[in-house]
Amino acid sequence: MKLYNLKQHQQQVSFGQAVRQGLGRNQGLFFPAELPQFSDIDALLEMDFVTRSSKILSAFIGDELSEETVSQMVDSAFQFPAPINKVKDGVYALELFHGPTLAFKDFGGRFMAQSLAAVTADSETDITILTATSGDTGAAVAHAFYGMDNIKVVILYPKGKISPLQEKMFCTLGNNITTVAVNGTFDDCQALVKQAFDDAKLREDIGLNSANSINISRLMAQICYYFEAVAQLPKAEREQLVISVPSGNFGNLTAGLLAKSLGLPVKRFIAATNVNDTVPRYLKTGDWAPKATVATISNAMDVSQPNNWPRIEELCQLKGWGLNQLGYGAVDDQQTAVTLKQMYADGYLCEPHGAIAYNVLEQQLAADEIGLFLCTAHPAKFKDVVDDILATDIELPVPLAKHNAMPLLSLESNNDFTAIKDILYSVQPTK
Ligand SMILES: *Cc1c(COP(=O)(O)O)cnc(C)c1O
């Protein structure tokens, strides 16, 4: 598969290069030069999750990795289901939180780890993964790479702005995983990561690699669960499907639109955000005007400069899909809480991110349409908020309970590139 840099179309790379580099020159995102198409979607939907996902991913990367390798990668990465759960007539939750860190980022994180291991299998140099997280990416990346030889992981997160449980989930591992609490916002953390990638010497010295939602391998993995969702729907409900995606950096929505470009029948996507609503305002007014990031109870979506957006624009342009075909909506904390309560009263325990997607879907779903909303995290991951709103005491699933009992190992840093650079060099083996 060839990919091009969205900021410099003449820079073309292979899948292997795109996975290793993360970003192209000028911090440009990579985008596939050719999009595969599946003519017999029904046959694809008949297959089991792993077989189908291997087929889909091989259509992208089969020229670089054998079908057998891809199938082994998928098998190791997707060791947990992505079930749909009927919430009411014609409305389904797609539960993406049954992986080891109880969030959808397990799919992308684990496939990314497999991809990086596969494309660097013959290389001599160590690799350093540097990523910024607003919550769940960190856990997924840390767990996906934990204990892998020759791969160091450094994760930046905004100090005090992620839930204590989220923090416990990835800041307790040690070994090849280093976590840094930065005195700043998530956008500051992302800016530090970008600065590191701009530093050619640093990049070279430590084999810098990014593993957040900008890495193309993550998005490709995420395409697969959209197919899995549709495969589980009754056949009569597969047309007229509207999918609502709770969005922060917009990787998940990009993957959904890619799934549609491969032939998955989706009538419409909805971009659902919290009050960090740069995209909904843009879709409404045509004006790209990010504001300062605001902290919310759906903190994994507290992003005001979503870095995957250029890919969505590119894809829509290539496919001739007007941006006006995208549904959108922003939900504040108060409405999120109201929705969470309603859902609970109707028999479904959710958490703020899923509730936002449900809220916007409910407002915009026509009577003849079938709705699907993505549940991106297990409710227990946001236990404090959920218990507080619902007056519950939800139980911690085993992986959370285990990490919750372990001490935090994070370093602390100011929002200062020099300090981060020192940390990056310090985690390298002394040669
Ligand atoms: C990361 C995350 C999101 C946002 O996903 P994007 O792909 O960045 O839009 C939504 N919900 C949860 C729980 C997340 O961790």
PDBQT file of the ligand as one rigid body, heavy atoms in Angstrom, charges set to zero:
ROOT
HETATM    1  C1  LIG A 501     -10.365   8.556  22.557  1.00  0.00    +0.000 C 
HETATM    2  C2  LIG A 501     -11.763   8.460  23.003  1.00  0.00    +0.000 A 
HETATM    3  C3  LIG A 501     -12.806   9.040  22.279  1.00  0.00    +0.000 A 
HETATM    4  C4  LIG A 501     -12.556   9.890  21.053  1.00  0.00    +0.000 C 
HETATM    5  O1  LIG A 501     -12.118   9.132  19.967  1.00  0.00    +0.000 OA
HETATM    6  P1  LIG A 501     -11.421   9.846  18.712  1.00  0.00    +0.000 P 
HETATM    7  O2  LIG A 501     -11.048   8.761  17.795  1.00  0.00    +0.000 OA
HETATM    8  O3  LIG A 501     -10.226  10.577  19.262  1.00  0.00    +0.000 OA
HETATM    9  O4  LIG A 501     -12.417  10.788  18.152  1.00  0.00    +0.000 OA
HETATM   10  C5  LIG A 501     -14.101   8.829  22.707  1.00  0.00    +0.000 A 
HETATM   11  N1  LIG A 501     -14.361   8.117  23.815  1.00  0.00    +0.000 NA
HETATM   12  C6  LIG A 501     -13.381   7.558  24.555  1.00  0.00    +0.000 A 
HETATM   13  C7  LIG A 501     -13.742   6.803  25.789  1.00  0.00    +0.000 C 
HETATM   14  C8  LIG A 501     -12.056   7.695  24.170  1.00  0.00    +0.000 A 
HETATM   15  O5  LIG A 501     -11.104   7.155  24.907  1.00  0.00    +0.000 OA
ENDROOT
TORSDOF 0
